[in-house]
């Protein structure tokens, strides 16, 4: 599923699966696995693909109210605190 064009925002979600999704940040491809970022696992494609890149190291998903440092996606092992999802 394609997100916004890279030329418009600089960020694109270009593939989503049951394991996570891929981001393209102006040619830098990053995988966002649900095991490290569980709040995306139950999100819709519209929620995942609606992403903003307000600064060099900051991504924001407004429909989910999720903020992530780009570095936390590149090296999740350096960011051991993971939000817990409450049971539905």
C-alpha positions as CSV (number, residue, x, y, z in Angstrom):
1,X,0.0,0.0,0.0
2,X,1.4,3.3,-1.0
3,X,1.4,6.4,1.2
4,X,2.0,10.0,0.2
5,X,4.5,10.7,-2.6
6,X,8.0,11.2,-1.4
7,X,8.3,14.4,-3.2
8,X,5.4,15.8,-1.2
9,X,6.4,14.9,2.3
10,X,9.8,13.2,2.1
11,X,8.3,10.0,3.7
12,X,6.4,7.1,2.3
13,X,5.0,3.9,3.6
14,X,5.5,1.6,0.7
15,X,4.8,-1.9,2.0
16,X,2.9,-3.3,4.9
17,X,2.5,-6.9,6.1
18,X,1.5,-8.8,9.1
19,X,5.1,-8.4,10.5
20,X,5.5,-4.6,10.1
21,X,5.9,-2.0,7.4
22,X,8.6,-0.3,5.3
23,X,9.2,3.4,5.3
24,X,11.1,5.3,2.7
25,X,12.7,8.5,4.0
26,X,14.0,10.2,0.9
27,X,15.7,6.9,-0.2
28,X,16.6,5.6,3.2
29,X,14.5,2.4,3.7
30,X,13.6,1.4,7.2
31,X,11.5,-1.6,8.4
32,X,9.2,-0.9,11.4
33,X,8.5,-4.4,12.9
34,X,5.3,-4.8,15.1
35,X,7.4,-6.7,17.6
36,X,9.3,-3.5,18.4
37,X,6.5,-1.0,17.7
38,X,3.3,-2.8,18.8
39,X,1.0,0.2,18.7
40,X,1.0,-0.2,14.9
41,X,-0.1,-3.8,14.8
42,X,-3.8,-3.1,15.0
43,X,-3.7,0.1,13.0
44,X,-5.4,0.4,9.7
45,X,-3.5,1.1,6.5
46,X,-4.9,4.7,6.5
47,X,-3.5,5.2,10.0
48,X,-0.1,3.7,9.1
49,X,0.3,5.6,5.8
50,X,-0.7,8.9,7.3
51,X,2.7,9.9,8.5
52,X,4.5,13.2,8.8
53,X,8.2,14.0,9.0
54,X,8.3,17.3,10.8
55,X,12.1,17.2,11.5
56,X,15.2,15.2,10.5
57,X,14.8,12.7,13.5
58,X,11.1,12.9,14.2
59,X,8.2,11.0,12.6
60,X,4.6,11.5,13.6
61,X,1.4,9.5,12.9
62,X,-1.4,11.9,13.6
63,X,-4.2,9.4,13.3
64,X,-2.6,7.3,16.0
65,X,-0.9,10.1,18.0
66,X,2.4,8.2,17.8
67,X,5.7,10.1,17.8
68,X,8.9,8.2,17.0
69,X,12.6,9.2,16.7
70,X,14.0,8.0,13.4
71,X,16.9,6.6,15.3
72,X,14.6,4.4,17.4
73,X,13.6,2.7,14.1
74,X,17.1,2.3,12.9
75,X,18.4,0.9,16.2
76,X,15.4,-0.2,18.4
77,X,17.8,-2.1,20.8
78,X,19.1,1.3,22.0
79,X,15.5,2.3,23.0
80,X,14.4,-0.5,25.4
81,X,11.3,1.2,26.7
82,X,8.4,0.0,24.6
83,X,4.8,1.1,25.2
84,X,2.4,-1.6,26.3
85,X,-0.9,-2.0,24.5
86,X,-3.8,-2.4,26.9
87,X,-6.0,-5.5,26.2
88,X,-9.2,-4.7,24.4
